[in-house]
Every structure is written in structure tokens, then in C-alpha cells.
Amino acid sequence: MINEQIRDREVRVIGENGDQLGIMSSKDALKLAREAELDLVKIAPTAKPPVCKIIDYGKYRYELARKEKEARKKQKTVEIKEVRLSPNIDVNDLNTKMNNAKKFIAKGNKVKVTLRFRGREMAHMQAHRYILEDFAKAMAEVAVIDKPIKQEGRSLTLFLSEKR
């Protein structure tokens, strides 16, 4: 809220250079802001009494937007990369998939390891669970199990994330 939008009876006022001007009526605070050719902006509406500051509102909005942009820049988005395996995978193929998973984890992504079953393989799903367990053991030096092995329809899935 700015200027006339502030309807509180009393407000705590902070001057343009950060000094406390004390508690006064919102009309008096607005009059001070007008004399300085600036705006009266409500900074902390939940405080008792609400805190208002005499500043240039356009500049204030610009600063807020810049801080928000900086915060978004520093945020890290974690992607989930998927590695698909089949029950009759060979050792060399499994090693290749592990290397790919290690690269993904090194970049800071989470890895979803999926063991897909087709046709008759569905009858022996639990018998092939060891493939995912071995995969997790081999990745233990760089990754930790985020979510344990879980059956989802025609596949078994395992989530790995970077070891801290």
C-alpha cells in the first residue's frame, strides 16, 4: 500500500535515509512524504503499529524485482534423469548405463532407474529385483538411494540422488 491507500490511524515512520521518525498519524506521515516529494510505502503491515517508510515507490519496486531475480538465479532446479534397463541386460550394457547415471549425478540431477518388463518377463518380476539392487550397490560411492525399489505397473523403479 502506498500514500492514500494507507488507512491506519497510527503508523511507525522511517525516513528516507533510514532514521526512525517515530509513531504518528498516517495523515502527518503522508504530509512529510509529500514535502520530501516521495511516497509513503507500508513496509510491514502486520506490525503493531504498521511500519511505513518514506521512499521513492518506483525505485522500491525496482529493487524488489531485482532481489527476486537474483534469488531465482541462485535457485537450482533438480531434474530427474531416467536410465532404463531390461531384465536380460548384459554386464557391459549395465556398466554403460551406470556410467551414464554417474554423469547425471555428477551434474547434480536425480536418477530414476527403471527396470521394464514385457510379456512373459512379467511372471518373474521379483526374481530380477537383484539387477536394481546391484545397480544401487555399484553406485553407492557417488549416490544414495532416494526412494527404495517400488513396483509400478510393468516396471520396477529406484530413485538415486547425489551423496552429500
Secondary structure, DSSP 8 states (H G I E B T S, - for coil): -BGGG---SEEEEE-TTS-EEEEEEHHHHHHHHHHTT-EEEEEETTSSS-EEEEE-HHHHHHHHHHHHHHHHHH-----EEEEEE-TT--HHHHHHHHHHHHHHHHTT-EEEEEEE--GGGGGGTGGGHHHHHHHHHHTTTTEEEEEEEEEETTEEEEEEEE--
